[in-house]
Amino acid sequence: MGGVTSSIAAKFAFFPPTPPSYTVVAGDSTGGGKLYMPELPRRDDVDVLKLHTRRGNEIVAVHIKHPRASATLLYSHGNAADLGQMYELFVELSNRLRVNLMGYDYSGYGRSSGKPTEYNTYADIDAAYNCLREQYGVREEDLILYGQSVGSGPTVDLASRLPNIRGVVLHSPLLSGMRVLYPVKRTYWFDIYKNIDKIGLVKCPVLIIHGTADEVVDCSHGRQLWDLCKNKYEPLWISGGGHCNLEIYPEFIKHLKKFVVSLGKSAKAAVAAAANAGPEKTMASESGNKKKDKTSVSSEAENKNKTAPEPPGAAEDTFELVAELPPPPQMSRNSLDSRLEKSKKSNKHEKSRMSTDRVDRFIRRKRGLVW
């Protein structure tokens, strides 16, 4: 029953572009046989990858390398875009923020196999994270998670399980799937992306960006999530911003860069503090060991001539008790500069994009449901 309900909910949440905006092919031997997307410019600093998830799907991801990066950003996009449409924005963010960036398509999006469901997206982001950790050597402390709209779901889920990541950005996030449809007061068992229940488990600094004129996911979602954050960073409420046009506002990239820089400073301060504390801990440890040695020598001298018998049962075997735990039950994006010139037309652009979604009458009555 739960799976059926979740599948129904997924139909209201996922709108993969059809047909996909890109293809993936293998290069010739001169290029090392690397994968690439013919529709996009080929660059030496961009890797196109196919990753296997624990749920048996194969997803497509891109990794963009910045020569002076001190952090890696893992981007989970919205529900109506794929990698081909997000690519230019990814390159722009990597350049402006000076970060390595990985973006990925959910199961059933672009050239990824399978179907888009809540739990498939959790497996998808895990596969992307594992690739960063194993193939690119990214440490948890150097990772920033970025979730846009429906992408806030897998982002918050992963962040709630990784206590040491550097930071989280939630861009037009949702409290939960049901709350986008109707402002319910409680979380139902069949709800999807229960960010409202998970955000309190995120320990790192969280930046929330939301438009005050968002007609798809009301700004109240972002405000309430920010109230529930344990480690709040100054939020950005973009006056007049909609659901799909926040990147065109100058304050967007300015505030985002400020957040990334502050995370870098905090990381450096933590490393310096650990380095300074190291010698002190070593000296204290050596002092303690010397005291223990003196005590041990004097104790041996006192007990030299004493041969007390062993207490009964001392030689018997001992057993360690181990308790067994039961198993646990988008749209095409131009560069930010060119899109800034079109800011005055942003509302028309958003409505036009939403009107092209393949949505039935019920969904259109619910304001498009493009999360």
PyMOL commands that set and color helices and strands:
alter all, ss='L'
color gray80, all
select helices_A, chain A and resi 2-13+29-31+83-97+118-135+140-142+149-159+177-181+195-201+219-228+246-248+250-302+336-340+343-355+361-365
alter helices_A, ss='H'
color red, helices_A
select strands_A, chain A and resi 25-26+35-36+46-52+58-64+72-76+100-104+143-148+167-171+206-211+236-238
alter strands_A, ss='S'
color yellow, strands_A
deselect
rebuild
show_as cartoon
